[in-house]
Amino acid sequence: MIIFGTKGYLYQLAIVTLVCGGCGNPAAHSLRKKVTKFSLFFVPLFPISTSYLTQCTFCGTEHKVPKDQADGLLAQGSAPQGQGAYGQPQSGPPHGNNPYQ
């Protein structure tokens, strides 16, 4: 007897702020990667399909996005530290200097 099947894995890649297509609110969206793998005797062997999803944290609406758009959102979600939204530097004292000491 051979036991085979598929199993789905869901990976959260980033959290980005977008205007939701469902509710119209600017809210955080989680960018997720869904991978379905073929398994033999309960051991996942190789991926069968891969898809990318965004889910609104305000209303819960999910949207499928193509891979190239997901790569762009991933680059947007992983902005370098020390920069605020839209690539602008954050204001305030530099790290390590406490003005109240």
N, C-alpha and C positions, 0 to 999 in steps of 0.2 A: 504494500500500500504506500503510495506517494502522497504526501500532504503538501499542497501548494496553495498560494493565494496572493493577495496584495495587502499592503498596509500603508496608511497615509501618515505622513509626518508634517507638522506645521511649525515653521521657524519664524520668529519675529525678528525682522531685520532692522527696523528703525521706527521712530515716532516723528511724524512731520505734521506741520500745521497747514491745512488746506481748507478751501471752502467746499463744504459737502454738497454733492449733487442731489442728495435726498432731502435734507432739511434746509439747506441754504445757509447754514451757520458756519462761520470760520471756527474750526475746532481741530483738535489733534486727531490724526489718523494713524493707525498702526499699519505699517507695511509688512506683509507676511508672505512667506514663500511656502507653497504647499507642494510636497513631493510624494508621489505614489511609487512605492517600490514593490517589486516582485519578491516573494519570499518562498523558500523551500524548506520544509521542516521547521518553520517558525524563525528562520534566519533570513533577514533581508539581504538580497543579492545585488540587484541593480535597479536604478530608477526607470520607471516606465513613462511617467509624465511629470511635468513641472509647470506650475502656474503661480502667478503673483496676484495678491489681493490687497486692497486697502479697506480698512473698517473704521468708520466714524465712531469716535468715543462718545459723541453726544447722542446720536440716534441709533447707532448700531448697524447702519446700512453698509453692506459690502459691495465693492465694485472690483471686477477683474481688470487688471492693467497689463499691457504688453511688457515684454522683458526690457526693451529699451527705455520705456517710460519708468519702469521700476528702478533701473540703474540710475536714471536721472534723479528720482526721488531719494534714492539711497545716498547719492552724492550730496543732495540738499540736506538730508537729515544728519549727515556726519560732518558738519561744519567744524573747522578748527576751534579749539578752546580759546577763550579770550575775545571772541567775536560774538556779537548779539545777532538778532534777526537781520536778515538781508545783508550780512557781511559787515555790519557797522561795528566798530569797537565799542566795548562796554565802558560806561563811565564809572568813576569811583577811584579810590586810592589803589595803588598797586598792591599785589599780594604781599603779605608779611608786614605791612605798615598799618598799625592800629592807631587812628587819630585820637583815641580816648585814653591812651596810656600816659 
